[in-house]
Amino acid sequence: MQLTAQQLKQFADEGWLFLPDCFAEAEVAILRDEAECIYAENRQEVWREKTGAPRTAFAAHTYNEAFRLLGSHPRLIRPVEQVFGEHLYMHQYKINAKAAFEGDVWQWHQDYGTWARDDGMPEPRAMNIAVFMDEVMPINGPLMLVPKSHKHGVLSAGHDVETTSYPLWTLDQETVTRLVHEGGIVAPTGKPGAVLMFHGNLVHASAPNITPYPRRIVYLTLCAVSNHIRKPTRPEWIAHRDFTPIEPVADSALMDYAQSHKLAAE
Ligand SMILES: O=C(O)CCC(=O)C(=O)O
């Protein structure tokens, strides 16, 4: 999959790009099933909300076949390679749950702020590409983005280790207000299988989910190989040290896996 000149321009100008209908329902259904199995496991990579509901599962591409195939999927790898003009490695991999009734807030932040401060990533030549596993609606804690905020570089931030279970370098209200005054806020919504890519310096957040509708999203953090991290402080399963370029799998790989799984279950 190749991005058009217009899509590349929108990404450069606004800092984000939404690609509906990237994955078929059968491909997403197997991911949902596997995510629930992972959340039910008692392992260090699964972080929980204060209530015990799952918040995020790290590094699932290293221990789950469906998520391994997703992590090397050409529909995700190729567009990001196109933006950075080089091969990529996986810096981080998360399955965020934003569980029904219990999914908690993600405070306003820039991802690259954390990758630079905590992992020693030299440049913002990495980005998150998100795959919606559930329908993301205005009401179930969609990701909120501040368009154009990626043009402001790394903003000063405080290390929030209190308000959620996930330590994050977060922005103050004055900074967010100033940026929103300029760029507004968008909250892309869409069906399972949609993909959202956004610049590492784009300011974003999400509100708690108090609805009965879960909002599971997988995030691949893809980094240009030449921009690999230099001074990691977080565990390997949060900030990966394997800088091997990702070799994309066949476009049909996830669908083939879903179908063989279905046949085996019948
Ligand atoms: O999933 C969410 O709602 C927010 C995730 C996020 O901001 C992040 O992973 O940096």
The ligand as an SDF file (V2000), in Angstrom:
LIG
                    3D

 10  9  0  0  0  0  0  0  0  0999 V2000
   -4.9150    4.4080   23.5930 O   0  0  0  0  0  0  0  0  0  0  0  0
   -5.0500    5.5510   24.0050 C   0  0  0  0  0  0  0  0  0  0  0  0
   -6.1360    6.0250   24.2600 O   0  0  0  0  0  0  0  0  0  0  0  0
   -3.8660    6.4650   24.1490 C   0  0  0  0  0  0  0  0  0  0  0  0
   -2.5710    5.8230   23.8270 C   0  0  0  0  0  0  0  0  0  0  0  0
   -1.4410    6.7810   23.7690 C   0  0  0  0  0  0  0  0  0  0  0  0
   -1.5960    7.9540   23.8440 O   0  0  0  0  0  0  0  0  0  0  0  0
   -0.0970    6.3090   23.5890 C   0  0  0  0  0  0  0  0  0  0  0  0
    0.1250    5.1100   23.5130 O   0  0  0  0  0  0  0  0  0  0  0  0
    0.8160    7.1360   23.4860 O   0  0  0  0  0  0  0  0  0  0  0  0
  1  2  2  0
  2  3  1  0
  2  4  1  0
  4  5  1  0
  5  6  1  0
  6  7  2  0
  6  8  1  0
  8  9  2  0
  8 10  1  0
M  END
$$$$
